[in-house]
Amino acid sequence: MQRPAVFAALLGLTRAASAVGDFWVQSDFCARVKGACDDSPVTYDDPVTGVKSTHGTADGRKACLHHCLTYTATQAIVVGAGARALGIRVHPAAAAAALALSFATHYAADRRVPGHGVLEKLAAKTGKTNFYKLADFGMNGAFHLDSAWHHGWETAAALVATTRPPPGERPHPVLPDRQHS
């Protein structure tokens, strides 16, 4: 299989896994608390028990960490199973690097501490503050900027996953080194 085809397959699998990890696997608690901080605590009303609890920085970090771990595990499972079904072998170091990139960039974006989050700061520096704060007309600017951030990094992770093994290692069985005659 050619590297561009492997890249396209891995990107498709990664995108699907990301949506599942973000919207189906992520708990309501993590979704609501992951941006909590001591200066802007989050009150969580448990939909099952009805118990209200207030959460600050430590809980926000734990919720974001938990979400990013389940998100990345979902990607590993979906991409691993999909690659196997398609007959694609990914070098273990490349897979680990791609998953680490996905984890780190996802945490950076999802730890949305009001006034301090990476996406909010990036929106301010690029003149997108009004769009970031948009929450009207059926739109949510922060959500769209978050999605675009994740799509970009998923593309980078898919590129990382299609890298060839380092010199001296056996060539990838599905992505052989091209020999020039």
C-alpha positions as CSV (number, residue, x, y, z in Angstrom):
1,M,0.0,0.0,0.0
2,Q,1.4,3.4,-0.9
3,R,2.1,6.0,1.9
4,P,-0.5,8.5,0.6
5,A,-3.2,5.7,0.8
6,V,-2.0,4.7,4.3
7,F,-2.1,8.3,5.4
8,A,-5.6,8.8,4.1
9,A,-6.8,5.6,5.8
10,L,-5.2,6.5,9.1
11,L,-6.6,10.0,9.0
12,G,-10.1,8.7,8.3
13,L,-9.8,6.2,11.2
14,T,-8.3,8.9,13.5
15,R,-11.1,11.4,12.6
16,A,-13.8,8.8,13.3
17,A,-12.2,7.7,16.6
18,S,-11.8,11.3,17.7
19,A,-15.5,12.0,17.2
20,V,-16.4,8.8,19.1
21,G,-13.9,9.7,21.9
22,D,-15.1,13.3,22.2
23,F,-18.8,12.8,22.0
24,W,-19.7,9.2,23.0
25,V,-16.9,8.1,25.4
26,Q,-16.3,11.4,27.2
27,S,-18.4,11.5,30.4
28,D,-20.8,14.4,31.1
29,F,-18.7,15.1,34.3
30,C,-15.4,15.4,32.3
31,A,-17.1,17.6,29.6
32,R,-18.4,20.0,32.2
33,V,-15.5,20.0,34.7
34,K,-12.4,19.8,32.5
35,G,-12.1,23.6,32.3
36,A,-12.6,24.2,36.0
37,C,-10.1,26.3,38.0
38,D,-10.1,27.8,41.5
39,D,-10.8,31.3,40.1
40,S,-13.7,30.0,38.0
41,P,-15.0,26.9,39.8
42,V,-17.6,24.7,38.1
43,T,-20.7,23.4,39.8
44,Y,-21.7,20.0,38.6
45,D,-25.2,18.7,39.0
46,D,-25.1,14.9,38.8
47,P,-27.9,13.9,36.5
48,V,-28.3,10.5,38.2
49,T,-28.1,11.4,41.9
50,G,-29.0,15.0,41.7
51,V,-26.1,15.9,44.0
52,K,-24.4,19.2,43.3
53,S,-20.6,19.5,43.7
54,T,-18.2,22.4,43.1
55,H,-14.8,21.8,41.4
56,G,-11.7,23.8,41.0
57,T,-8.2,23.5,39.4
58,A,-7.2,20.1,40.7
59,D,-10.6,18.5,39.7
60,G,-10.5,20.3,36.3
61,R,-7.0,18.9,35.6
62,K,-8.1,15.4,36.6
63,A,-11.2,15.6,34.5
64,C,-9.3,16.8,31.5
65,L,-6.6,14.2,32.0
66,H,-9.2,11.4,32.3
67,H,-11.0,12.6,29.1
68,C,-7.7,12.8,27.2
69,L,-6.7,9.3,28.3
70,T,-10.1,7.8,27.2
71,Y,-10.0,9.9,24.0
72,T,-6.5,8.6,23.1
73,A,-7.4,5.0,24.1
74,T,-10.4,5.2,21.8
75,Q,-8.1,6.4,19.0
76,A,-5.6,3.6,19.6
77,I,-8.3,0.9,19.6
78,V,-10.2,2.2,16.5
79,V,-7.1,3.0,14.5
80,G,-5.4,-0.2,15.5
81,A,-8.4,-2.4,14.6
82,G,-9.0,-0.4,11.4
83,A,-5.4,-0.6,10.3
84,R,-5.4,-4.4,11.0
85,A,-8.6,-4.9,9.0
86,L,-7.0,-2.9,6.1
87,G,-3.7,-4.8,6.3
88,I,-1.8,-1.6,7.4
89,R,1.2,-2.0,9.7
90,V,2.3,1.0,11.5
91,H,5.7,1.2,13.1
92,P,5.2,1.0,16.9
93,A,7.3,4.1,17.6
94,A,5.4,6.1,14.9
95,A,2.1,5.0,16.4
96,A,3.2,5.9,19.9
97,A,4.5,9.4,18.7
98,A,1.2,10.0,16.9
99,L,-0.9,9.1,20.0
100,A,1.4,11.2,22.2
101,L,0.9,14.2,19.9
102,S,-2.9,13.6,19.8
103,F,-3.0,13.4,23.6
104,A,-0.9,16.5,24.3
105,T,-2.6,18.7,21.8
106,H,-6.0,17.5,22.9
107,Y,-5.2,18.3,26.6
108,A,-3.9,21.7,25.6
109,A,-7.1,22.6,23.8
110,D,-9.6,21.0,26.2
111,R,-8.2,22.5,29.4
112,R,-10.2,25.7,28.7
113,V,-9.5,27.7,31.8
114,P,-11.4,31.0,31.3
115,G,-9.0,33.7,30.2
116,H,-6.1,31.3,30.1
117,G,-6.9,28.5,27.7
118,V,-4.7,27.8,24.7
119,L,-7.6,28.2,22.2
120,E,-8.9,31.4,23.8
121,K,-5.4,32.9,23.8
122,L,-4.8,31.8,20.2
123,A,-8.2,33.2,19.2
124,A,-7.2,36.6,20.7
125,K,-3.8,36.6,19.0
126,T,-5.4,35.9,15.6
127,G,-8.3,38.3,15.9
128,K,-10.9,35.6,16.5
129,T,-12.0,36.6,20.0
130,N,-15.6,37.5,18.8
131,F,-15.9,34.2,17.0
132,Y,-14.6,32.3,19.9
133,K,-17.2,33.9,22.2
134,L,-20.0,33.5,19.7
135,A,-22.8,31.4,21.2
136,D,-25.8,32.5,19.2
137,F,-27.8,31.7,16.0
138,G,-27.2,28.0,16.5
139,M,-23.4,28.6,16.5
140,N,-20.7,28.0,19.0
141,G,-17.4,29.6,18.0
142,A,-15.3,28.0,20.7
143,F,-16.6,24.5,19.6
144,H,-15.8,25.2,16.0
145,L,-12.3,26.5,16.8
146,D,-11.8,23.5,19.0
147,S,-12.8,21.1,16.2
148,A,-10.5,22.8,13.7
149,W,-7.6,22.6,16.2
150,H,-8.2,18.9,16.6
151,H,-8.6,18.2,12.9
152,G,-5.3,19.9,12.2
153,W,-3.5,18.0,14.9
154,E,-5.1,14.7,13.8
155,T,-3.7,15.3,10.3
156,A,-0.3,15.9,11.8
157,A,-0.6,12.7,13.9
158,A,-1.6,10.7,10.8
159,L,1.5,12.1,9.0
160,V,3.7,11.0,12.0
161,A,2.1,7.6,12.0
162,T,3.1,7.0,8.3
163,T,6.8,7.8,8.9
164,R,9.3,5.1,8.0
165,P,11.4,3.3,10.5
166,P,14.7,4.8,11.5
167,P,17.8,3.9,9.5
168,G,19.2,0.5,10.4
169,E,15.7,-1.0,11.2
170,R,14.1,-3.4,8.9
171,P,11.9,-1.6,6.3
172,H,8.2,-1.5,7.0
173,P,6.6,-4.6,5.5
174,V,3.6,-2.6,4.1
175,L,5.5,0.5,3.2
176,P,8.7,-0.7,1.6
177,D,11.5,1.7,1.0
178,R,11.6,2.7,-2.6
179,Q,14.7,1.5,-4.4
180,H,16.1,3.7,-7.1
181,S,17.9,1.9,-9.9
